[in-house]
Structures are given as C-alpha cells and as structure tokens.
Amino acid sequence: MSHQTGIKANDALKKLFAKCRDGKIRVLKISIENEELTPASSLKPVNKWQDDYDKMIKPLIVENQPAYILYRLDTKSPDSGYDWLFISWSPDTAPVRQKMLYASTKATLKQEFGTSSIKEELHGTVPEDVTLDGYHKYKRNDTAPVPLTTAEEELAELKKTTAITDYSVETRHQTLSGVAFPVTDEAKQAITELGKGIHEYIQLKIELEEEKIHLVTACDISLDKLPTKVPSDAARYHLYNFKHTHEGDYTESIVFIYSMPGYSCSIKERMLYSSCKAPLLDLIQSLGVTVTKKLEVNSGEELADMLEDPPSIKDTAAITPATPSTPCAPTQFIPEKKSKQKRSCVLS
C-alpha cells in the first residue's frame, strides 16, 4: 500500500517531458520545490549513453539532498519511443521528512512522464550506487538467481518428496498442509479491518479445548512497543502493519509473527500452533490481506533485537515447516552461505 502526496509536475517540467520524448535530452534532474515537481537541470546527448553516463550523472548527485534523475538510453521501443532509466537518489544522510516526501511522490512522477517509457529503475543511497559501475552491478544482481539457504534446499527437497494419499473410489487427495481450526467472526472482521488500515496490530490465539482461533486484541501500536505484545508464557499469532521506506518507496506491509515461548508451552500447544499456521495464513489471504513478511520468535526480547535492524521487504529466508508429528522447536537457526552471527528469529 503506497501513498501519494498530491504534488504534480509544473508547466516547465511538462514542456521538458515533450523534448525528452523527441530524444533531444540525455539527462533530466527533477526536484520538489514549493510543492511542485520542477526541473533542476538537463543536458543534451553528446556520445553514446555509456560514455555520457558518469560525466553527466556524477555532477547531479548532491549530498543530503534527494532527487529524481531521468536518463535516456539509446534503445527504442516501438510503442513508447526512447527507453529511459529512472534513478531515485535518496541518500541515507538526508532528512527523514525529505526522504518520505520523495518516496511518496515517485509514483506520480513516473505516471506523468509515462511509465511505458521507463524500462529500468535504479535506487541509490550512496554515490557509488548510481555510477555506471553501480548500474552494471545492479543489472547483474537483478538477473542472477537467488542462492538457496540450507533450509530452503531442505524445503525444496521436502516438497518433491511429499506423499499424496488417495482415499476411497472418489480419489480424494489429502496432503500434510496442517490443521484448519475455525476462526471466530470477530477475528475475521479484525483481520479484514487491518487490511483496510483501521487497525495497525491484531493478536490471535487458539483456545485449545474449544479448538477455535479467537481474537485477543486489535489496536494501534508503534513499532518500538510491538515486542511488549509478545506473551512470555503462551503462543500467539500476530499481524502488524509495518510502515517504512524501501528503495525510495513508502510502503505499508503486513507482517505475520508467530511467537512460541519454547518448551514452557505444552506439547499439544506447540503442535497445534505449528499445524494451524499455514491454514490460518491461507484464510488471511482469502480475506484480502496480503502477508509480505513472516517472522518466528520465541520472546519479545528476540523480536526487539530484530527490530533494531528491520529487514527490507525483499530480504527472504525460508523455514522448514513442522508437521503435526514434529513439535515446533522454540528457536530455529538457519545456516546461510555467508558466515555471520545468526539471530533466532526466522524470516520467511
């Protein structure tokens, strides 16, 4: 979910957009001034785009000041003319308010220029990100397959070998996808309202004797207070609307948190929470709420430690789901390709 600011291109910028489509401009720098998108500078092409790139881009990068840069490539598309590279410059040292303003206005600028003409996007927080070398590095990373962690390899192997059992002459299929306990209407309503932005946070629990999932609380809460909602003596499911910027875009992403305080819970509780997790996520999806990130922690302290360096949306790691016959361990450590200290929270 992204939000726009209502800031539009002024007349001077619209005239330059027309020249851009005619191929008369190589690079166009755009700033936000007086609540308008306005041209800061522009240059005509001199040589091939690779030769012009660093000579033209580097002088446009100003420390502590976000900006948009449109750079024309030499290729053309039949339906939209010249292809353009859209550079979003948002330095880490810039004021937070400015970074949020530029992130929230980016979609408007792309729409007014013409999204069909923008063939590639490059986001930079340090000058090296937006050099020609940085652009080529981005291209290599964008096309390279993501390496699998050990846990992801195990999960892929598990999916290959999962047995499907046939029942009766009707050939019905049953897979080990978990246990789908009924969810109360109150809980379903809270999930739907969270998706609409009415709540920032909801907590759900399983009534073990009743075998039903109930709503515990639905409220607004700041990110730094979120760990206080994790019980130390009982398992819970949590949904949180995580508001942040990623690659220059302001987004609101729904995070699913499964908290299990280790073996202080009974075996039955551990098994049921582990087995109900996947069907519950399917229900959440069916209610129109898209979960972007899944976390698994065993305490509020562990969640607080993770929030000191919040993960970006594109960072992913998979876990091997526990089956009903395998109680979920309180903490999971996933080895990675790189050697570094691991936290026990699990991202998926």
N, C-alpha and C positions, 0 to 999 in steps of 0.2 A: 504494500500500500504506500504510494508516494503522494506527496502533497506539493502543489504548485503555489507560487507567490502572487500571481496576477501581473507580474512585471512583463511588459511587452517590448518588442523592438521599436525604436523610434524611426522617423522618416529617413534620416541619414543612413541608418543601417539597412533599411529595406532597399534603398537605391543601390547600395553596395552588393546586396544579395543578387540583384539583377546582373551586375557586372561579373559576379562570381560565376553565374550560370553561362555567361558568354566566354568564359575562360580567360578574362583579362586580368584576373587576380590570382596570385600564387598563395598568399597567406593573408588571413584577416584575423586580427586580435579584437576581442569583444569584451567590454567591461560593463558592470552595472553601476550607473551613475544617476542620481536623482530619480531612483526607482524606474529607470528605463534601461533597456539593453542598447548600448551605444558603441559605435566603432572607436577603437583606441588607435589602431594603425593598420595599414595594409601595404602590401608590396606586390609588384608585378613579377611574373616569371622571368628568369634570366637564363638558366640552363635546365638540364633535366631535374626532375623533382629530388632525386637523391643528392645531387650536387648543391641544390639550393637549400636543402633542409636545415642543416646545422647553422649555416650562415644567417638564415632568416629567423629560425626559431629561438636560438640561444639569446639574442638581444631582447626578445619579448618576455622572457621569464624574469619576473620581479619577485624578490624575496618578500615573504609575508603578505603577498597580495594575490588572491585567486584571480583567475581569468579563464576565458574560453579562447581557443585558437582553432580556426578552420584552415586546413592545409590541403591545397589541391594536388592530387596525384596526376599522372599523365595518361591514365587509362580512362576509358569512357564506357558507359552502359547505354544500350540502345534506347532505354525508356527515360533515363534521367540525366544524360549528358556526362560531364566530368565526374569522376569519383573523388570523394573528399574524405580526409582523415579528421575526425573531431577530437581535439585534445582538451581535456579538462584538467587545468592546473589548479591544485588545491594544496598548498604547502602545509606541512604539519605545524609550522610556526605561525600561521595566520590566525587571527581572532576566530573563535568558535562561531560567533554570530555570522561573520562573513562566509565561513565555510558552509554553514547551513543555508544561507541565502543563495549562494551559487549552486549548491546541490539541489535545492528546491526549484530553481529556475531553469535548470539544464533541459528538462523535457520540453519546456515552452520554446526555448531557442531552437532546438532540433526540429520541432514541428514547424516553426516559422521559416526556417531555412529550407526545409524539405528533407524528411527522414530518408527518402529513397536515394538521395544523393550521398548520404553519409554511409560509406561502405565499411569503415572501421572506426573504433574508438580507442583512445589511449588516455589513461588516467595517471597523473603524476603528483607525487608529494615531495619529491626531491628532484633537483635539476637533471640528474642522471636518468630519471625515468622517461624524460621526453626528448632526449637526444636521439640521433639516428641509430646509435648502438642500442639504446633503450627500446626503441621501436622494434628493431630486429629481434631483440631478446624477448619482448612481449609476443611477437609472432611465433617464435619457436616454442615458448611455453604454452601458448594457446592451442597449438596443434599437437603437442606431444601428449601421449596417453598418460593419465594419472597413475603413478605407481601404486600397487596394492600393498597395504599393510599385511602382516601375518594374519590378523583377524579377518580381513577382507578375503584373503585367499582361502581361509578355512570356511568362511561363509559361502563363497562361490562353490567350493567342493561339496558343502552340505546340501546346497540347492540341487546340484547334479545328482546326488545320491539319495535324496528324499524319496521314500517309498510312498506310492499311492495305492490304497487298498480298495478293491471292488466289493460291493455289498449287494446281495440278492440279484434276482434276474433283471432288475431295472438298471443295473450297472451304475449305481450312485457312487460318487467319489468322496472320500473324506481324507483331508490332509491334516498334518500336525500344525495347524495355524493358531491354536490357542483356545481358550475358553471364553465364550461371549456371554458374560453376565448382563442381565437387563440394566439399563441406565434410567434413573428416575426422570420424570418430565421436568422437574426443577433443574436438574443437572444439564439436560439437553438445552433448556432455554438459556441457561447461563453460558454454555458453550457458543450458542448462536449469537448471543449478545456480545460476547468477547470478540467474535469475528466482525461485528458491526462497530466496534470501538466503544461500546457502552462500558465495558469493564477492561481493566488492564491485566487483571490476575484472577484466576479461579483455582480452587483446590478441590480434588475429588478423593473419595475413599471407598473402599469395599467393606460393606457390612458382611462379615464372614459368615454369621449364622443365617442371615437372610439371603446371602449370595446375590447382592444387588449393589450397584455403584451409586453413591449418593453425593450430592454437593455439600462441601464443608463450608466454603466461603467464596464470595465473589466481591471484589473491591478494586480500588486503585491503590497502587503502591509503587514507590520509587525503586530503582534498581538496587541501590545500596541497602534497602530494607528487605529485599527479597529473601536473603538467607534466613531471616528470622521466622519465616513461614514454614521452614522445614522441621517437622517434629523429630525429636530425638528418640522416641520410643515406639513409633508406628510408621508403616509405609504409607506413601501418598503418591497421587498423580497431580501434577501442577501444569497449568497453561499460563504463559506470560507473554504479553505484547512487548517485545524488545525493540525500543526506538533508538536508531543510530544512523550513522552515515557509512556508506560502503562504496568505495571507488567514486566518490564525489556525489553519490545519490543519497538523499534522505529516505529511509525506508522504515517501515514498521513490520517486524517479522514475528510470527507466532512461534514460541519455543515451548516444547514439551519436556517437562522434567519429571523423571521417575526417581523418587527418593526411597531408599531402603536402608534402614539403620542396621545392617548386618545381622548377625545371629542373635541379637537381642529380641528379634521377632521369631514367632513360632515357625516351624517348617511349613505348616499349612498356609500361613500368611505369605511367606516368601514365594511359595509355589503358585498361589492364586494370583498375586500381583504380577508375577512374571508371565503367567499364562494369559492373563486378561489384557496385557498391554497392547498387543498387536490388534485384537478385535476392537479395543477402545479407540486406537488411532484410526482404524477404518471408519468407525462411527463419526469421529470428529471430522474426518474428510467429507463424509456424506452430508454433514450439516453445513457444508460450505466454508469450513475453516481449514486453511492450508498450513500445515506444520512445516516450517522451514528448517528447524534445528531440533534435534533430540539430545537430551543430556541425561546422564545417570550418575547420581551421587549417593553417598551414604550419610551425609550430615550437612547442616547448614554451614559449618565452618569450611567444608570442602567446596561448597558452592561459592562461598565468599572468596576463597582463594582463586577459583576460576574466574570470577568476575573482575579481579584485579587486572586481567588482560582479556577482555571479552573477545571471543572468536568471531572472525568475519563470516559472512554468510556462505562464502564459497569453501571455507575450510570444512572438510568432512572426514569422518572416520567411522568405520562400521564396527558393530559388535556382533558376536555370535549369540543369537537369542537362546535363552534357556528353554528347554521343553518341560512339560509338567513333571517328568520323572527326574529332572535335574534342578534342584533348588538354586535360585539365583544367588550368587556369591555377593557379599557385601561390597566388595571393591573389585574392579577389573582393571588390570594393567595390560595395555595393548602395545606390544613392541612395534617400533617404527623402523624405517630404513636408516634414519639418522639417529645417532646416539645422543640423547639428551634426557634430562631428568623428566620423568613422567608424573602427571597428576592422576589421581584415581578416578576422576570424573570421566565419563565416556561420552564422546560426541558421535552422533550418527546422522 
